[in-house]
Amino acid sequence: MRSHNSMQNNTNAEPTTRINEEVSNVGGLINHESENNAAPVMPLLGSGRKKRWSYGSLFFSLFFFVPLIVSRPLHIEIWIIQTLGYISFVALYIKAISQPVKAPPSYLIAMFLLSVGCSFQNPGGATIVGFIAFIVGYYNSFKTGVASISIMMIVLFILNYTVFENAHFLLSASLINSLVLFGFGAMERKETLHGLKENQQAEALRVLSAIAERERIGRDLHDVAGHALSSISLKAQLADKLIYKDRITDAHREVKALAQLSQALLSDIRQAVSDIKQLSLRDEIAKDKALLEENGLEVLATIDDKALMQLTSKQENQLALIVKELTTNTLRYSKGKTVSLSLNLNRQTLIMTYQDDGVVDNSSSIEEGNGLVGVRERAASVNADVSISFHPHPAVCVQLILDNQLPEMAAL
């Protein structure tokens, strides 16, 4: 018995030691990330959620042609040269926002030289300087950015009085564009760094939560199986001794008790595993929201906390799987840009609505595949009504109505 208790104490101590070690590792990871905050790796302007805005801002670069349009008629050669210069700027800009952080300086220098070259015939070259300032403000610290913009302005100031013959419009336009767009780039950098910091903290919390959950699972399994296995071992030994003494009737009684203990243990383990497998609807929504946003979709999620509290374990598990399936369908088939998800409580009825704004051509010919059939089956398993419609906007609308007046039935 003494050795048995010692073994149990060691079993309890070992997970705790591992947990402490892992918590220390997470703490080291957080400290390491904090040390690296001085030189963070910024997401590329040409990828993820920033891609759409970065490319859309090229619309404002068309001001490059305004001075050519309002000036007196120009020779076709000038238009051709300036158009080629503008195309070169667009190509360099796309390269600059799509390359690793170490690469943009070479592209920015090329863009600056291009703006100077175009400015000999077109003051609109100052437009290019503004885009350079935005990229500098985003990828560099404030001090480095100010130093870079100052150097660029000094060069333009010298050129203004030595080459461009006091073209004050070019200098003033370049200065205004640089200051305004550098400010936008710096603000975008600040917002992005804040988001990165929040993501790091959330990741650390997820790791700590996983460690705590692992400890809970180990403790629950130990509580469930430890006592039962000890009793099974003792009864098996007792039955063996009874058989050795030819007390067959007593041995049969102990074997029956042994079988009952085994069945009870199996049932308890199944229940514990079922609890472990339970999905959190809130966590699933957060995970799917992040996945959709990574693929360039805007997600509008409205979740009523009171509604979540009304869900049984089975209802929450099935709703989480339904949201996961609908997210998969959106990523595979939808060409929309926005996804909305809401979970509301209306008296004793829970309503979950998922929809995206993708365009569906000839919706009458659409056949429901395994995914949507699975959605209907999961909804039916918790006594939910499903309405699936295909319209030009939204492409898919799924509504689940759960009647919580029958929680016992839903939990079966």
ZAGUNU-44933 format. One line per 4 residues: number of its first residue (from 1); their letters; for each residue x negated, y negated, z negated of N, C-alpha, C. Coordinates in steps of 0.05 Angstrom, whole numbers, plus 5000, padded with zeros to 4 digits. Example, Ala and Ser with C-alpha at 12.3 -4.5 7.8 and 13.67 -1.06 7.14 Angstrom:
// ZAGUNU-44933
1 = AS = 4736 5114 4844 4754 5090 4844 4736 5066 4844; 4743 5045 4858 4727 5021 4857 4742 4999 4843;
// end
This chain:
// ZAGUNU-44933
1 = MRSH = 4984 5024 5000 5000 5000 5000 4983 4975 5000; 4961 4976 4985 4943 4954 4984 4931 4947 5012; 4923 4969 5026 4912 4964 5052 4933 4954 5071; 4958 4963 5067 4980 4954 5084 4984 4924 5080;
5 = NSMQ = 4984 4915 5055 4988 4886 5050 4965 4870 5061; 4940 4881 5058 4917 4868 5069 4920 4865 5099; 4930 4886 5112 4933 4885 5141 4953 4863 5149; 4975 4861 5133 4995 4841 5139 4984 4813 5135;
9 = NNTN = 4968 4809 5114 4956 4783 5109 4938 4775 5132; 4922 4794 5141 4904 4789 5164 4920 4782 5189; 4942 4796 5192 4959 4791 5216 4970 4762 5215; 4978 4754 5191 4989 4727 5188 4967 4706 5192;
13 = AEPT = 4943 4712 5182 4922 4692 5182 4911 4688 5210; 4910 4710 5226 4898 4708 5253 4913 4689 5271; 4940 4690 5273 4953 4671 5290 4949 4642 5281; 4949 4638 5253 4945 4612 5243 4918 4601 5251;
17 = TRIN = 4897 4618 5249 4870 4610 5257 4869 4602 5286; 4883 4618 5303 4883 4611 5332 4898 4585 5337; 4920 4581 5322 4935 4556 5325 4918 4532 5318; 4904 4534 5295 4887 4512 5287 4866 4506 5308;
21 = EEVS = 4854 4528 5319 4833 4524 5339 4845 4510 5364; 4869 4518 5372 4881 4507 5396 4889 4478 5391; 4899 4472 5367 4906 4444 5360 4881 4427 5362; 4858 4438 5351 4833 4423 5353 4824 4418 5382;
25 = NVGG = 4829 4438 5399 4822 4435 5427 4839 4414 5440; 4865 4413 5433 4883 4393 5444 4874 4365 5434; 4867 4363 5409 4857 4338 5398 4832 4329 5413; 4814 4348 5419 4790 4341 5434 4797 4332 5462;
29 = LINH = 4817 4345 5474 4826 4337 5501 4837 4308 5501; 4853 4302 5481 4864 4275 5479 4842 4254 5475; 4822 4260 5458 4800 4242 5453 4784 4238 5479; 4780 4260 5493 4764 4259 5518 4779 4241 5538;
33 = ESEN = 4806 4244 5539 4821 4227 5558 4819 4198 5550; 4819 4193 5523 4818 4166 5514 4791 4153 5521; 4769 4169 5519 4743 4159 5527 4742 4152 5556; 4757 4167 5573 4756 4162 5601 4775 4140 5610;
37 = NAAP = 4790 4128 5591 4809 4107 5599 4795 4083 5611; 4768 4079 5605 4754 4056 5616 4752 4058 5646; 4751 4081 5657 4749 4084 5686 4769 4105 5696; 4795 4098 5695 4816 4117 5703 4816 4122 5733;
41 = VMPL = 4825 4146 5741 4828 4152 5769 4856 4144 5778; 4857 4124 5794 4883 4113 5803 4895 4130 5825; 4921 4135 5824 4934 4149 5846 4931 4133 5872; 4929 4147 5894 4926 4133 5920 4951 4118 5927;
45 = LGSG = 4947 4094 5939 4970 4078 5948 4984 4091 5971; 4971 4109 5985 4983 4122 6008 4994 4149 6003; 5000 4155 5977 5011 4181 5970 5032 4178 5949; 5049 4199 5946 5069 4199 5925 5090 4178 5928;
49 = RKKR = 5099 4167 5905 5120 4147 5905 5111 4120 5916; 5085 4115 5916 5074 4089 5925 5072 4088 5956; 5074 4111 5969 5070 4112 5997 5091 4096 6012; 5116 4098 6004 5138 4084 6018 5134 4054 6017;
53 = WSYG = 5127 4044 5993 5124 4015 5990 5099 4005 6005; 5077 4021 6004 5052 4013 6016 5055 4010 6047; 5070 4029 6058 5074 4028 6087 5095 4006 6094; 5115 4003 6077 5136 3984 6082 5125 3955 6082;
57 = SLFF = 5105 3950 6065 5094 3923 6063 5080 3914 6089; 5074 3933 6107 5062 3925 6133 5081 3907 6149; 5106 3907 6142 5125 3889 6155 5116 3860 6153; 5105 3852 6129 5096 3825 6125 5070 3818 6140;
61 = SLFF = 5057 3839 6149 5032 3834 6164 5039 3822 6192; 5064 3823 6200 5071 3812 6226 5068 3781 6226; 5065 3769 6203 5060 3740 6202 5033 3734 6216; 5017 3755 6220 4992 3752 6235 4997 3739 6262;
65 = FVPL = 5021 3744 6274 5026 3734 6302 5040 3707 6302; 5048 3697 6278 5063 3672 6278 5048 3649 6290; 5022 3644 6282 5007 3621 6295 5005 3624 6325; 5003 3649 6335 5001 3652 6364 5027 3645 6378;
69 = IVSR = 5050 3650 6364 5076 3645 6376 5082 3615 6376; 5076 3601 6355 5083 3573 6353 5064 3555 6367; 5040 3565 6374 5021 3548 6388 5028 3546 6418; 5013 3529 6432 5018 3526 6460 5014 3552 6475;
73 = PLHI = 5024 3556 6499 5020 3581 6514 4991 3588 6515; 4985 3613 6509 4958 3623 6508 4953 3643 6531; 4928 3646 6538 4921 3665 6559 4927 3693 6550; 4933 3710 6569 4940 3738 6564 4917 3752 6550;
77 = EIWI = 4892 3743 6557 4869 3756 6545 4869 3753 6514; 4877 3729 6505 4877 3724 6476 4898 3742 6463; 4921 3744 6475 4942 3762 6464 4932 3791 6463; 4918 3800 6483 4908 3827 6483 4888 3831 6461;
81 = IQTL = 4869 3812 6459 4848 3815 6438 4861 3815 6410; 4879 3796 6406 4892 3794 6379 4909 3819 6373; 4922 3829 6393 4938 3853 6389 4921 3877 6382; 4898 3879 6396 4879 3901 6389 4868 3897 6361;
85 = GYIS = 4863 3872 6354 4853 3866 6327 4874 3874 6306; 4899 3868 6311 4921 3876 6292 4923 3906 6290; 4922 3920 6312 4924 3949 6311 4900 3961 6296; 4877 3949 6299 4853 3958 6284 4857 3953 6254;
89 = FVAL = 4869 3930 6247 4875 3925 6219 4894 3946 6207; 4915 3952 6222 4935 3972 6212 4921 3999 6207; 4904 4007 6226 4889 4033 6223 4871 4032 6199; 4856 4010 6195 4838 4008 6172 4854 4007 6146;
93 = YIKA = 4877 3994 6146 4894 3992 6122 4904 4020 6114; 4913 4035 6133 4923 4062 6128 4901 4080 6117; 4877 4077 6129 4854 4092 6119 4847 4084 6091; 4848 4058 6085 4840 4048 6059 4858 4058 6037;
97 = ISQP = 4884 4060 6042 4903 4068 6021 4906 4098 6020; 4893 4113 6038 4896 4142 6039 4870 4156 6031; 4849 4141 6026 4823 4153 6020 4818 4152 5990; 4800 4170 5980 4792 4168 5951 4782 4141 5944;
101 = VKAP = 4781 4135 5918 4775 4108 5908 4747 4099 5918; 4728 4117 5920 4701 4108 5929 4700 4099 5957; 4719 4108 5974 4718 4101 6002 4729 4074 6010; 4750 4063 5996 4762 4037 6005 4743 4014 6009;
105 = PSYL = 4721 4010 5993 4704 3987 5997 4694 3984 6026; 4686 4006 6038 4676 4005 6066 4698 3996 6085; 4722 4006 6080 4744 3998 6097 4752 3969 6092; 4751 3960 6067 4757 3933 6060 4738 3913 6073;
109 = IAMF = 4712 3920 6073 4692 3903 6086 4698 3901 6115; 4705 3924 6128 4712 3924 6156 4737 3907 6162; 4757 3908 6143 4781 3892 6146 4774 3862 6144; 4756 3855 6125 4748 3827 6122 4734 3817 6146;
113 = LLSV = 4715 3832 6157 4701 3824 6181 4721 3821 6204; 4741 3839 6206 4761 3837 6227 4777 3812 6224; 4785 3804 6199 4800 3780 6195 4784 3755 6203; 4758 3755 6197 4741 3733 6205 4740 3732 6236;
117 = GCSF = 4736 3755 6249 4734 3755 6278 4759 3746 6291; 4783 3754 6281 4808 3746 6292 4813 3716 6288; 4802 3705 6266 4808 3677 6259 4795 3657 6278; 4777 3666 6294 4765 3647 6314 4786 3638 6333;
121 = QNPG = 4806 3654 6339 4827 3647 6358 4854 3646 6344; 4857 3656 6320 4883 3659 6307 4881 3654 6277; 4892 3632 6266 4891 3628 6237 4907 3650 6222; 4923 3665 6236 4939 3687 6224 4921 3708 6212;
125 = GATI = 4895 3707 6218 4877 3727 6206 4877 3725 6176; 4886 3703 6165 4888 3700 6136 4907 3721 6124; 4926 3730 6140 4945 3751 6130 4930 3776 6121; 4909 3783 6136 4894 3808 6130 4880 3805 6103;
129 = VGFI = 4871 3781 6097 4857 3776 6072 4876 3783 6048; 4901 3776 6050 4920 3782 6029 4922 3811 6023; 4923 3828 6044 4925 3857 6040 4900 3868 6027; 4877 3856 6034 4851 3864 6021 4853 3858 5992;
133 = AFIV = 4863 3834 5985 4865 3826 5957 4883 3845 5941; 4905 3854 5953 4923 3872 5939 4909 3899 5932; 4895 3910 5952 4881 3935 5947 4859 3932 5926; 4845 3909 5927 4824 3904 5907 4837 3902 5879;
137 = GYYN = 4859 3888 5877 4872 3885 5851 4882 3911 5840; 4890 3929 5857 4901 3955 5848 4879 3974 5839; 4858 3977 5855 4838 3997 5850 4816 3989 5830; 4814 3963 5823 4793 3953 5807 4803 3940 5781;
141 = SFKT = 4786 3939 5761 4793 3925 5737 4796 3895 5743; 4808 3880 5724 4813 3852 5729 4787 3837 5734; 4767 3842 5718 4742 3827 5721 4728 3834 5748; 4728 3859 5755 4716 3867 5781 4732 3856 5804;
145 = GVAS = 4758 3856 5801 4775 3845 5823 4771 3816 5826; 4770 3800 5804 4765 3771 5806 4738 3766 5819; 4718 3781 5811 4691 3777 5823 4692 3782 5853; 4705 3804 5861 4707 3810 5890 4721 3789 5906;
149 = ISIM = 4744 3780 5895 4759 3759 5909 4743 3733 5910; 4728 3727 5888 4712 3702 5888 4691 3703 5909; 4678 3726 5912 4657 3729 5933 4669 3725 5960; 4693 3737 5964 4706 3734 5990 4714 3705 5996;
153 = MIVL = 4723 3691 5976 4731 3663 5979 4706 3645 5985; 4684 3652 5971 4659 3636 5976 4650 3640 6005; 4651 3664 6015 4643 3669 6043 4661 3654 6062; 4688 3654 6056 4706 3639 6073 4701 3609 6072;
157 = FILN = 4695 3600 6047 4689 3571 6044 4665 3563 6061; 4644 3579 6060 4620 3573 6076 4626 3574 6105; 4641 3594 6114 4649 3596 6142 4666 3573 6151; 4683 3564 6132 4701 3541 6138 4686 3516 6147;
161 = YTVF = 4663 3511 6134 4648 3486 6140 4624 3490 6159; 4619 3516 6165 4596 3521 6183 4604 3532 6210; 4625 3547 6211 4633 3561 6236 4659 3551 6246; 4680 3549 6228 4707 3543 6237 4713 3513 6239;
165 = ENAH = 4693 3497 6234 4696 3468 6237 4719 3457 6221; 4717 3461 6194 4736 3450 6175 4765 3459 6181; 4768 3485 6186 4795 3496 6190 4808 3501 6163; 4818 3479 6151 4828 3480 6123 4852 3498 6121;
169 = FLLS = 4868 3501 6142 4891 3518 6141 4883 3547 6136; 4862 3556 6150 4853 3583 6146 4843 3588 6117; 4828 3569 6106 4818 3572 6079 4841 3572 6058; 4859 3552 6061 4881 3550 6042 4900 3574 6043;
173 = ASLI = 4906 3583 6068 4924 3606 6071 4911 3631 6060; 4885 3634 6064 4871 3658 6054 4871 3657 6023; 4867 3633 6011 4866 3631 5982 4893 3637 5970; 4914 3626 5982 4941 3631 5971 4949 3660 5973;
177 = NSLV = 4944 3672 5997 4951 3700 6001 4935 3718 5981; 4910 3711 5978 4893 3728 5960 4902 3727 5931; 4908 3702 5922 4916 3700 5894 4943 3714 5888; 4962 3710 5906 4989 3722 5902 4987 3752 5904;
181 = LFGF = 4975 3763 5925 4975 3792 5928 4955 3805 5909; 4934 3791 5901 4917 3803 5880 4933 3806 5854; 4949 3786 5848 4966 3788 5824 4985 3811 5826; 4998 3816 5850 5015 3839 5853 5000 3865 5849;
185 = GAME = 4976 3866 5860 4960 3890 5858 4952 3896 5829; 4945 3874 5814 4937 3877 5786 4961 3887 5769; 4985 3876 5775 5009 3884 5760 5016 3913 5766; 5013 3921 5792 5018 3949 5799 4998 3967 5785;
189 = RKET = 4973 3959 5783 4953 3974 5769 4961 3978 5740; 4969 3956 5727 4976 3957 5699 5000 3976 5694; 5020 3974 5711 5043 3992 5709 5035 4021 5713; 5018 4026 5733 5009 4053 5738 4993 4064 5715;
193 = LHGL = 4975 4048 5704 4959 4057 5681 4977 4064 5657; 4998 4048 5653 5017 4053 5632 5031 4080 5636; 5039 4085 5661 5052 4110 5668 5033 4134 5664; 5007 4130 5672 4988 4152 5668 4984 4158 5639;
197 = KENQ = 4983 4137 5622 4979 4141 5594 5003 4156 5582; 5027 4148 5590 5051 4162 5581 5051 4191 5589; 5042 4197 5614 5041 4224 5624 5020 4241 5608; 4998 4228 5601 4978 4242 5585 4989 4249 5557;
201 = QAEA = 5002 4230 5545 5014 4235 5519 5036 4256 5520; 5052 4255 5542 5073 4275 5545 5061 4303 5549; 5039 4304 5564 5025 4330 5569 5014 4341 5543; 5002 4323 5527 4991 4332 5501 5014 4342 5483;
205 = LRVL = 5037 4328 5483 5059 4337 5467 5070 4364 5477; 5070 4368 5504 5079 4393 5514 5061 4416 5506; 5035 4411 5506 5016 4431 5497 5020 4438 5468; 5023 4417 5451 5028 4422 5423 5054 4436 5418;
209 = SAIA = 5074 4429 5434 5100 4442 5431 5098 4472 5439; 5082 4477 5460 5078 4505 5468 5064 4521 5446; 5044 4508 5434 5030 4522 5412 5048 4527 5389; 5065 4507 5382 5084 4511 5360 5104 4533 5366;
213 = ERER = 5113 4533 5392 5132 4554 5400 5120 4581 5399; 5094 4583 5407 5080 4609 5406 5078 4618 5378; 5072 4600 5359 5071 4607 5331 5098 4617 5321; 5119 4602 5329 5146 4610 5320 5153 4638 5330;
217 = IGRD = 5147 4643 5356 5153 4669 5367 5138 4691 5352; 5112 4687 5347 5097 4707 5332 5108 4711 5305; 5116 4690 5291 5128 4692 5264 5154 4707 5265; 5171 4700 5285 5197 4714 5287 5194 4743 5293;
221 = LHDV = 5176 4750 5311 5172 4778 5318 5161 4793 5294; 5143 4780 5279 5132 4793 5255 5154 4797 5234; 5171 4777 5230 5193 4780 5211 5212 4802 5219; 5218 4803 5245 5237 4823 5255 5226 4851 5254;
225 = AGHA = 5201 4854 5263 5190 4881 5266 5174 4891 5242; 5162 4872 5226 5144 4881 5205 5157 4899 5185; 5179 4890 5172 5192 4906 5152 5204 4932 5163; 5217 4929 5188 5230 4953 5199 5209 4974 5206;
229 = LSSI = 5186 4966 5217 5166 4986 5224 5154 4999 5199; 5151 4983 5177 5141 4995 5152 5161 5016 5142; 5187 5010 5143 5208 5029 5134 5208 5054 5152; 5206 5050 5178 5205 5073 5196 5182 5091 5190;
233 = SLKA = 5158 5078 5185 5134 5094 5179 5138 5110 5153; 5149 5098 5133 5154 5112 5107 5174 5135 5110; 5195 5129 5125 5216 5150 5128 5205 5173 5145; 5189 5167 5165 5177 5189 5181 5159 5206 5164;
237 = QLAD = 5143 5194 5147 5126 5209 5129 5142 5226 5109; 5164 5213 5099 5181 5228 5081 5195 5252 5094; 5204 5248 5119 5216 5270 5134 5196 5293 5138; 5171 5286 5144 5150 5306 5149 5146 5322 5123;
241 = KLIY = 5145 5309 5100 5141 5323 5075 5165 5341 5068; 5190 5331 5074 5213 5347 5069 5214 5372 5086; 5206 5369 5111 5204 5393 5129 5183 5412 5118; 5161 5401 5109 5140 5419 5098 5150 5435 5074;
245 = KDRI = 5169 5423 5058 5179 5437 5035 5205 5452 5041; 5212 5455 5067 5236 5469 5076 5262 5457 5067; 5261 5431 5061 5286 5417 5054 5297 5404 5080; 5307 5422 5097 5315 5414 5124 5338 5394 5123;
249 = TDAH = 5358 5399 5106 5381 5381 5104 5372 5352 5098; 5356 5349 5077 5346 5323 5070 5329 5311 5092; 5314 5328 5106 5297 5318 5128 5315 5308 5150; 5337 5322 5156 5356 5312 5177 5367 5285 5170;
253 = REVK = 5374 5282 5144 5385 5256 5135 5365 5233 5139; 5340 5239 5133 5319 5219 5137 5315 5213 5167; 5316 5233 5183 5313 5229 5212 5336 5212 5224; 5361 5217 5214 5383 5201 5223 5379 5172 5214;
257 = ALAQ = 5370 5168 5189 5364 5141 5180 5342 5128 5197; 5323 5144 5204 5301 5135 5221 5312 5125 5248; 5330 5141 5260 5342 5133 5286 5358 5107 5283; 5373 5104 5261 5389 5080 5257 5370 5055 5254;
261 = LSQA = 5349 5059 5239 5329 5037 5236 5317 5029 5263; 5311 5050 5280 5300 5044 5306 5320 5029 5324; 5345 5037 5323 5365 5023 5339 5369 4994 5329; 5369 4991 5303 5372 4964 5292 5348 4946 5300;
265 = LLSD = 5324 4958 5299 5300 4943 5307 5301 4936 5336; 5309 4954 5353 5311 4949 5382 5331 4926 5387; 5354 4926 5373 5374 4905 5376 5363 4878 5367; 5348 4878 5344 5337 4853 5335 5316 4842 5354;
269 = IRQA = 5299 4860 5365 5279 4851 5384 5292 4840 5409; 5313 4853 5419 5327 4843 5443 5339 4815 5437; 5350 4811 5413 5361 4785 5407 5339 4764 5405; 5316 4771 5394 5293 4752 5392 5283 4745 5420;
273 = VSDI = 5281 4765 5438 5272 4760 5465 5292 4742 5480; 5318 4747 5475 5339 4731 5487 5336 4702 5479; 5330 4697 5453 5327 4670 5444 5302 4657 5456; 5281 4673 5460 5257 4663 5472 5262 4654 5501;
277 = KQLS = 5277 4670 5515 5282 4664 5543 5302 4641 5548; 5315 4632 5527 5334 4611 5530 5321 4586 5542; 5334 4574 5563 5324 4551 5576 5336 4526 5563; 5320 4505 5561 5330 4479 5551 5339 4463 5576;
281 = LRDE = 5364 4455 5576 5375 4440 5598 5360 4413 5601; 5355 4400 5578 5341 4374 5579 5313 4378 5591; 5298 4399 5582 5271 4403 5593 5272 4410 5622; 5292 4426 5631 5294 4433 5659 5300 4409 5676;
285 = IAKD = 5317 4391 5666 5323 4366 5681 5299 4349 5684; 5284 4346 5661 5259 4330 5662 5239 4341 5681; 5236 4368 5681 5216 4381 5699 5225 4377 5728; 5250 4382 5735 5260 4379 5762 5259 4350 5771;
289 = KALL = 5264 4331 5753 5263 4303 5759 5235 4295 5768; 5215 4305 5752 5187 4299 5759 5179 4311 5786; 5190 4336 5791 5183 4349 5816 5195 4334 5840; 5220 4325 5838 5232 4310 5859 5218 4283 5864;
293 = EENG = 5210 4270 5843 5196 4244 5845 5169 4248 5858; 5155 4270 5852 5130 4276 5865 5133 4279 5895; 5156 4288 5904 5161 4291 5932 5175 4267 5945; 5173 4244 5931 5182 4219 5943 5212 4213 5940;
297 = LEVL = 5227 4228 5924 5255 4222 5920 5259 4206 5894; 5279 4188 5895 5286 4173 5872 5308 4189 5857; 5305 4192 5831 5323 4208 5815 5337 4190 5794; 5364 4191 5794 5380 4177 5775 5394 4198 5757;
301 = ATID = 5384 4200 5732 5395 4220 5714 5410 4206 5691; 5435 4214 5687 5451 4203 5665 5461 4227 5648; 5449 4230 5624 5455 4252 5607 5468 4243 5581; 5491 4253 5575 5505 4247 5550 5495 4266 5528;
305 = DKAL = 5482 4256 5507 5472 4273 5486 5494 4289 5472; 5517 4276 5470 5539 4290 5457 5548 4314 5473; 5546 4311 5500 5553 4334 5517 5534 4357 5514; 5507 4351 5511 5488 4372 5507 5493 4387 5481;
309 = MQLT = 5502 4372 5460 5507 4385 5434 5530 4404 5435; 5548 4400 5454 5572 4417 5456 5567 4444 5470; 5543 4446 5483 5537 4470 5498 5529 4494 5481; 5539 4517 5487 5529 4541 5475 5503 4549 5488;
313 = SKQE = 5489 4568 5476 5463 4577 5487 5466 4587 5515; 5487 4603 5520 5491 4615 5546 5498 4593 5567; 5515 4574 5558 5523 4553 5577 5498 4536 5584; 5482 4529 5565 5458 4513 5570 5439 4528 5588;
317 = NQLA = 5436 4554 5584 5418 4570 5600 5427 4571 5629; 5453 4575 5633 5464 4577 5661 5463 4550 5675; 5469 4529 5660 5468 4502 5673 5440 4495 5681; 5420 4502 5664 5392 4497 5671 5384 4512 5696;
321 = LIVK = 5393 4537 5699 5387 4552 5723 5401 4540 5748; 5425 4530 5744 5439 4517 5766 5425 4492 5776; 5416 4475 5757 5401 4451 5764 5376 4458 5778; 5362 4479 5769 5338 4488 5782 5343 4497 5811;
325 = ELTT = 5365 4511 5815 5371 4521 5842 5379 4497 5861; 5394 4478 5850 5402 4455 5866 5377 4438 5873; 5359 4436 5855 5334 4421 5861 5318 4434 5883; 5317 4461 5882 5303 4476 5903 5316 4472 5930;
329 = NTLR = 5343 4471 5930 5357 4467 5956 5351 4439 5966; 5350 4419 5948 5345 4391 5957 5317 4390 5970; 5297 4402 5957 5270 4401 5967 5267 4416 5994; 5283 4437 5997 5281 4453 6022 5296 4440 6045;
333 = YSKG = 5320 4431 6040 5337 4424 6063 5345 4395 6065; 5345 4380 6043 5356 4353 6043 5336 4334 6056; 5346 4314 6071 5330 4293 6082 5337 4267 6069; 5349 4268 6045 5357 4245 6031 5334 4232 6016;
337 = KTVS = 5339 4209 6003 5319 4194 5989 5326 4191 5959; 5351 4197 5952 5360 4193 5925 5376 4217 5915; 5371 4225 5890 5385 4246 5877 5397 4236 5851; 5422 4241 5846 5434 4233 5821 5445 4257 5806;
341 = LSLN = 5442 4257 5780 5451 4279 5763 5463 4267 5738; 5487 4276 5732 5501 4266 5708 5514 4289 5693; 5514 4286 5667 5527 4305 5649 5543 4289 5629; 5569 4291 5630 5587 4275 5614 5607 4292 5599;
345 = LNRQ = 5616 4282 5577 5637 4295 5561 5663 4280 5562; 5683 4293 5572 5710 4281 5574 5729 4297 5557; 5733 4288 5533 5749 4302 5513 5737 4330 5508; 5750 4351 5516 5740 4378 5512 5728 4390 5537;
349 = TLIM = 5722 4373 5557 5713 4382 5582 5685 4371 5588; 5667 4388 5596 5640 4379 5604 5639 4379 5634; 5629 4357 5645 5628 4354 5674 5599 4347 5682; 5587 4365 5698 5561 4360 5709 5562 4356 5739;
353 = TYQD = 5552 4334 5749 5553 4328 5777 5524 4324 5788; 5518 4338 5809 5492 4336 5823 5497 4329 5852; 5484 4308 5861 5488 4301 5889 5463 4286 5900; 5459 4288 5926 5438 4273 5939 5450 4259 5964;
357 = DGVV = 5436 4240 5974 5447 4223 5996 5437 4232 6023; 5430 4258 6026 5422 4268 6052 5445 4268 6072; 5439 4267 6097 5459 4267 6118 5463 4295 6128; 5489 4303 6129 5496 4330 6139 5511 4327 6165;
361 = DNSS = 5500 4339 6186 5513 4339 6212 5531 4363 6215; 5555 4359 6223 5574 4381 6228 5577 4399 6203; 5587 4387 6182 5589 4402 6156 5608 4425 6157; 5626 4426 6177 5645 4448 6178 5632 4474 6186;
365 = SIEE = 5608 4473 6198 5595 4497 6207 5575 4508 6186; 5573 4495 6163 5554 4504 6143 5565 4528 6128; 5548 4548 6124 5555 4571 6109 5538 4571 6083; 5551 4578 6061 5537 4578 6035 5518 4602 6035;
369 = GNGL = 5492 4596 6028 5472 4617 6026 5471 4629 5998; 5450 4644 5994 5447 4658 5968 5445 4638 5945; 5432 4615 5950 5429 4595 5929 5456 4585 5918; 5474 4576 5936 5499 4565 5928 5518 4587 5918;
373 = VGVR = 5515 4611 5929 5531 4634 5919 5522 4640 5890; 5496 4638 5885 5485 4642 5858 5495 4621 5839; 5498 4596 5849 5509 4575 5832 5538 4581 5824; 5554 4591 5842 5581 4598 5836 5582 4621 5816;
377 = ERAA = 5565 4640 5819 5565 4663 5801 5556 4655 5773; 5536 4638 5771 5527 4629 5745 5549 4612 5731; 5562 4596 5747 5584 4580 5735 5607 4598 5726; 5613 4618 5741 5635 4636 5734 5628 4651 5708;
381 = SVNA = 5602 4657 5703 5594 4671 5679 5600 4656 5654; 5603 4629 5656 5609 4613 5632 5636 4600 5635; 5654 4612 5651 5682 4602 5655 5683 4574 5665; 5666 4567 5684 5665 4540 5695 5677 4540 5723;
385 = DVSI = 5689 4517 5730 5700 4512 5757 5679 4497 5773; 5675 4505 5798 5655 4493 5815 5668 4481 5839; 5660 4457 5846 5669 4444 5871 5645 4436 5887; 5642 4448 5910 5620 4442 5928 5630 4430 5954;
389 = SFHP = 5621 4406 5960 5630 4392 5984 5607 4383 6000; 5611 4382 6026 5591 4372 6045 5602 4348 6060; 5590 4325 6056 5598 4301 6070 5573 4287 6080; 5577 4268 6097 5553 4253 6106 5537 4242 6082;
393 = HPAV = 5552 4231 6063 5540 4221 6038 5559 4228 6015; 5551 4243 5996 5525 4258 5993 5525 4284 6009; 5502 4296 6012 5501 4321 6027 5512 4344 6010; 5506 4344 5985 5516 4365 5967 5526 4353 5942;
397 = CVQL = 5550 4361 5934 5561 4351 5908 5571 4375 5893; 5560 4381 5870 5568 4404 5854 5578 4394 5828; 5602 4402 5820 5614 4393 5795 5622 4417 5779; 5613 4418 5754 5618 4440 5736 5635 4429 5713;
401 = ILDN = 5657 4442 5708 5675 4434 5686 5676 4458 5667; 5665 4453 5643 5664 4474 5622 5684 4467 5600; 5702 4485 5594 5721 4481 5573 5710 4492 5547; 5702 4475 5529 5690 4483 5504 5711 4492 5483;
405 = QLPE = 5736 4493 5490 5755 4504 5472 5753 4534 5470; 5736 4546 5488 5732 4575 5487 5703 4582 5484; 5689 4571 5464 5661 4576 5461 5654 4605 5456; 5672 4619 5441 5665 4647 5435 5665 4663 5460;
409 = MAAL = 5684 4658 5478 5686 4673 5503 5661 4668 5520; 5653 4642 5521 5630 4635 5537 5604 4647 5527; 5603 4652 5501 5578 4662 5490 5576 4692 5492; 5597 4706 5500 5596 4735 5502 5578 4743 5525;
// end
